[in-house]
Amino acid sequence: MVLITGASSGIGETFARKLAARGFDLILVARRTEKLHSLAAELAPAVHAEVVTADLTTEEGLQATESAIRNCARLEMLVNNAGFGTMKRFWEADLHGQEQMHKLHVMAAMRLTHAALGLMVPRGGTGAVINVSSVAAFGQTEGNVSYCATKAWMNAFTQGLDMELHGIGSKVKVQALCPGFTMSEFHDTLGVDRNNIPGFLWMQADAVVEESLRGLERGEVIVIPGTIYKIGAALMRHLSHGIKRRIGKPGKDKRV
Ligand SMILES: NC(=O)c1ccc[n+]([C@@H]2O[C@H](COP(=O)([O-])OP(=O)(O)OC[C@H]3O[C@@H](n4cnc5c(N)ncnc54)[C@H](OP(=O)(O)O)[C@@H]3O)[C@@H](O)[C@H]2O)c1
C-alpha cells in the first residue's frame, strides 16, 4: 500500500499510475475529491485505491491523513508530493499564501513522515518515503523565497532521516526528488505562461517519476531527473551566494 499526497494531478497522479502498474494498492490524498475518485475507479479492479479528501494545510486534513497511515499496517511507501508555488517578493506576497506553503511543504511532510516511519521502522522490514522537493532547493531566486526555502528544508530533512535510518541499519529508504520544470497543473495554478520557459527545460511527469522509482531501487537519497538539471544543481551547490545573487533573477515566469 502506498499513500500519495497531491494525487489529483501532475506528478502525484503519475506516481499513482506508475505504482498501480507495479501492483501497489493506493491511498490517494488531495482536496479535489472527484478527481481522486475517478482515478481510483480507473485503476480498479487491478488495484484497490482508497480516497482521503484532505486539505493538508488544516489540522483536520492532517489528522485524517495521519489516521489513514496509522490504520494501514501494510503501508510500504509514503509520497509527500502535494505542493504549490507563489509569485512576488516575500514581503509583497500575501502572508497567508506563504504560511500555507510552509504548512504544506514543511509541516504536512514532517507530520506524515513521522506517522509513516513510526510504522515502518519498528516493523524491521523495508519501506520508503519520497519527498517531492525541487531543483529550487539548491538555490534562491527572486520572488521564490519561501518555495526555495521550504524545498531546501525538504532536502535537509530527508538527508537527516537517511542518516538516522542508516545509523540503525534500517532497510527503510528515504528520497528527496528534485525535479526541474515539469508538465503538470503547477504553472496553471500559478498563472504562469509555459511559453516563457524554453522548451528544452520541460520534462514530462512520466520521466520524472520513472527516475524517482529507479533511484529508489538504487537507494539514491537525492534524485535530480534530467541531465541538464543534474548539471545545474551540481553548479548551484558550488557557487558562492554573491554569484547566485547575480543569476537569481528569473523573471516572473520561472518557477520550479
Ligand atoms: N511542475 C513543476 O515544474 C515542479 C518542479 C519541481 C517541483 N515540483 C513539485 O512537485 C509537486 C507536485 O506538483 P505538480 O507539478 O504535480 O503540480 P500540480 O499538478 O499542481 O499538483 C499539485 C498537487 O498538490 C495538491 N495540493 C495542493 N495544495 C494542497 C493542499 N492544501 N492539500 C492537499 N493537497 C494539495 C493538488 O491537489 P488538490 O488541488 O486537489 O488539493 C495537486 O494534486 C509539488 O510539491 C511541486 O512543488 C513541481
Ligand as a Chemical Component Dictionary entry (heavy atoms), coordinates in Angstrom:
data_LIG
# 
_chem_comp.id                   LIG 
_chem_comp.type                 NON-POLYMER 
_chem_comp.pdbx_formal_charge   0 
_chem_comp.three_letter_code    LIG 
# 
loop_
_chem_comp_atom.comp_id 
_chem_comp_atom.atom_id 
_chem_comp_atom.alt_atom_id 
_chem_comp_atom.type_symbol 
_chem_comp_atom.charge 
_chem_comp_atom.model_Cartn_x 
_chem_comp_atom.model_Cartn_y 
_chem_comp_atom.model_Cartn_z 
_chem_comp_atom.pdbx_ordinal 
LIG N1  N1  N 0  5.737  21.119 -12.035 1  
LIG C1  C1  C 0  6.944  21.566 -11.775 2  
LIG O1  O1  O 0  7.578  22.256 -12.612 3  
LIG C2  C2  C 0  7.610  21.189 -10.474 4  
LIG C3  C3  C 0  9.002  21.338 -10.381 5  
LIG C4  C4  C 0  9.647  20.993 -9.182  6  
LIG C5  C5  C 0  8.913  20.502 -8.120  7  
LIG N2  N2  N 1  7.548  20.366 -8.247  8  
LIG C6  C6  C 0  6.824  19.870 -7.076  9  
LIG O2  O2  O 0  6.065  18.733 -7.461  10 
LIG C7  C7  C 0  4.971  18.575 -6.552  11 
LIG C8  C8  C 0  3.719  18.256 -7.347  12 
LIG O3  O3  O 0  3.401  19.352 -8.165  13 
LIG P1  P1  P 0  2.878  19.199 -9.651  14 
LIG O4  O4  O 0  3.908  19.765 -10.545 15 
LIG O5  O5  O -1 2.403  17.826 -9.928  16 
LIG O6  O6  O 0  1.687  20.262 -9.628  17 
LIG P2  P2  P 0  0.105  20.070 -9.654  18 
LIG O7  O7  O 0  -0.300 19.329 -10.883 19 
LIG O8  O8  O 0  -0.440 21.426 -9.426  20 
LIG O9  O9  O 0  -0.193 19.139 -8.396  21 
LIG C9  C9  C 0  -0.188 19.630 -7.072  22 
LIG C10 C10 C 0  -0.966 18.656 -6.217  23 
LIG O10 O10 O 0  -0.923 19.115 -4.855  24 
LIG C11 C11 C 0  -2.236 19.072 -4.329  25 
LIG N3  N3  N 0  -2.396 20.081 -3.294  26 
LIG C12 C12 C 0  -2.131 21.404 -3.376  27 
LIG N4  N4  N 0  -2.462 22.023 -2.229  28 
LIG C13 C13 C 0  -2.939 21.065 -1.399  29 
LIG C14 C14 C 0  -3.450 21.084 -0.071  30 
LIG N5  N5  N 0  -3.560 22.222 0.626   31 
LIG N6  N6  N 0  -3.837 19.911 0.476   32 
LIG C15 C15 C 0  -3.758 18.757 -0.222  33 
LIG N7  N7  N 0  -3.284 18.684 -1.479  34 
LIG C16 C16 C 0  -2.892 19.820 -2.057  35 
LIG C17 C17 C 0  -3.150 19.322 -5.527  36 
LIG O11 O11 O 0  -4.423 18.729 -5.299  37 
LIG P3  P3  P 0  -5.788 19.489 -4.953  38 
LIG O12 O12 O 0  -5.753 20.816 -5.652  39 
LIG O13 O13 O 0  -6.830 18.552 -5.473  40 
LIG O14 O14 O 0  -5.781 19.580 -3.474  41 
LIG C18 C18 C 0  -2.424 18.551 -6.617  42 
LIG O15 O15 O 0  -2.808 17.205 -6.609  43 
LIG C19 C19 C 0  4.904  19.879 -5.739  44 
LIG O16 O16 O 0  5.419  19.649 -4.455  45 
LIG C20 C20 C 0  5.800  20.833 -6.513  46 
LIG O17 O17 O 0  6.400  21.792 -5.662  47 
LIG C21 C21 C 0  6.885  20.692 -9.392  48 
# 
loop_
_chem_comp_bond.comp_id 
_chem_comp_bond.atom_id_1 
_chem_comp_bond.atom_id_2 
_chem_comp_bond.value_order 
_chem_comp_bond.pdbx_ordinal 
LIG N1  C1  SING 1  
LIG C1  O1  DOUB 2  
LIG C1  C2  SING 3  
LIG C2  C3  SING 4  
LIG C2  C21 DOUB 5  
LIG C3  C4  DOUB 6  
LIG C4  C5  SING 7  
LIG C5  N2  DOUB 8  
LIG N2  C6  SING 9  
LIG N2  C21 SING 10 
LIG C6  O2  SING 11 
LIG C6  C20 SING 12 
LIG O2  C7  SING 13 
LIG C7  C8  SING 14 
LIG C7  C19 SING 15 
LIG C8  O3  SING 16 
LIG O3  P1  SING 17 
LIG P1  O4  DOUB 18 
LIG P1  O5  SING 19 
LIG P1  O6  SING 20 
LIG O6  P2  SING 21 
LIG P2  O7  DOUB 22 
LIG P2  O8  SING 23 
LIG P2  O9  SING 24 
LIG O9  C9  SING 25 
LIG C9  C10 SING 26 
LIG C10 O10 SING 27 
LIG C10 C18 SING 28 
LIG O10 C11 SING 29 
LIG C11 N3  SING 30 
LIG C11 C17 SING 31 
LIG N3  C12 SING 32 
LIG N3  C16 SING 33 
LIG C12 N4  DOUB 34 
LIG N4  C13 SING 35 
LIG C13 C14 SING 36 
LIG C13 C16 DOUB 37 
LIG C14 N5  SING 38 
LIG C14 N6  DOUB 39 
LIG N6  C15 SING 40 
LIG C15 N7  DOUB 41 
LIG N7  C16 SING 42 
LIG C17 O11 SING 43 
LIG C17 C18 SING 44 
LIG O11 P3  SING 45 
LIG P3  O12 DOUB 46 
LIG P3  O13 SING 47 
LIG P3  O14 SING 48 
LIG C18 O15 SING 49 
LIG C19 O16 SING 50 
LIG C19 C20 SING 51 
LIG C20 O17 SING 52 
# 
